[in-house]
Amino acid sequence: MSGTSRAGHADAAEAFDQLRRHLSPKLALTGNFAGRGAVEERAEGCRVTLSDGRTVLDFGSYAVTLLGHRHPAAVAAVRRQLDTMPTSTRSLANPVAARAAACLSGYLGDALPKVYFGLNGADVVEVAVKLARLATGRGRVLAVRGGFHGKSLGALALTHSPLYRVGLLGCLTDVVHLDPQDPQAVLREVAGGQVAAVVFEPVQGENGAVPLATEVLRQWCADAARHGTFVIADEIQCGLRRCGARSVALADGLPVDAVLFGKPLGGGVLPLSALLCTERMYAPLAADPFLHSATFGGHPLACAVLPEVLPAIEQLADHGRVLSGLLDGALDGLRERHPGVVREVRGRGLLRGIDFSSPQAAGWVVMELAGAGLLVSPCLGRPTTVRLLPPLVSTAADIARAAEILDTAIEVAERTVPAASAG
Ligand SMILES: Cc1ncc(COP(=O)(O)O)c(C=O)c1O
């Protein structure tokens, strides 16, 4: 195998051993399967090079690498900040976070002028729910069946999948999960009073790339507004042009009070998330900024990247539409070609889900794809679905190559996965 080095093998073996002993044996096992004994070593654009010298196409990374790996503008911004002031005193004013907040608000047309920066998606889900409860003085929150909003306790209360809630139900209070097909669901709940917020993903990511019906969301927004309930669009996965629009909710004309971004917001280089919201929702934090704060919130290294990331995403927006069209073509007929294992193909833009006949079939395909040179992401809320998340920097040739690998891997799965688990 070209580029294989003995040092690479030794490092990989040591990494798996350390993973097993100090992190999780399961992470070591799945990582070992996916990398065929090698570990990730370096990356650029939509390609990752492993310790055995192989290079794989990255259409996964859990939606973080929308701009690919090591986007030059993002890397340069980090380097500049590293050489000036990477850490904030948190007593003096931090101009880097201030500029990032102004850029982000401007990116959405200043409809949502107030900003809070976190590191992970769950951080801003937490603050959104906290603000909605404090600003309304109400306790109840509405989320959606199939929705995923993170795993910290506050965010987990909104996450629907029982996989992550088991054993913790007593801590996950005052959240009702709505039927996403019921336009009257919000009205029924708000009529009873005490509802602070309704939170939804316009396109559910971890549930397998499931777009929610815009007309249902429109009705929910109207009913929430009439009852003083805040509407929060969690676009941590589907926003920032992953599904075409800067904000899916705002592009669909939904009058939301808050939009949440994360994952690719730090350019795929640093962890960064953000809540954008109205003055009314932000009022408790405007009155007391220490009501919700974190040592590394608004970190200069991550915030320095943001003003570079947004124009980079915009520059690629038209190309993203072309890639989306190519994906339509590549995935067209997949179900008909593989009726034994493929049940459905879903999604929008550069967020696509292929639903298989069983979790075993899906898991098998993920591993087969990785071995054949294509990284994809499984779905945290729906183990039968495999997600394709091509970066905006991928090319028509990358999509064609991915489609080819996909077809072959599914063909092998059809022959290999035992009939019982193939459904
Ligand atoms: C829509 C959505 N919200 C929130 C989160 C939680 O983000 P994080 O894992 O960064 O905390 C995720 C993560 O997948 C997500 O997809």
The ligand as a Gaussian input file, in Angstrom:
#p B3LYP/6-31G(d) Opt

LIG

0 1
 C      -29.825000      19.774000      15.239000
 C      -28.811000      19.553000      16.305000
 N      -28.907000      20.234000      17.455000
 C      -28.014000      20.072000      18.438000
 C      -26.962000      19.191000      18.318000
 C      -25.982000      19.020000      19.434000
 O      -24.761000      19.527000      19.023000
 P      -23.416000      19.131000      19.809000
 O      -23.186000      17.675000      19.585000
 O      -22.374000      19.994000      19.161000
 O      -23.637000      19.459000      21.233000
 C      -26.829000      18.450000      17.142000
 C      -25.752000      17.471000      16.984000
 O      -25.767000      16.612000      16.159000
 C      -27.775000      18.637000      16.105000
 O      -27.696000      17.940000      14.968000

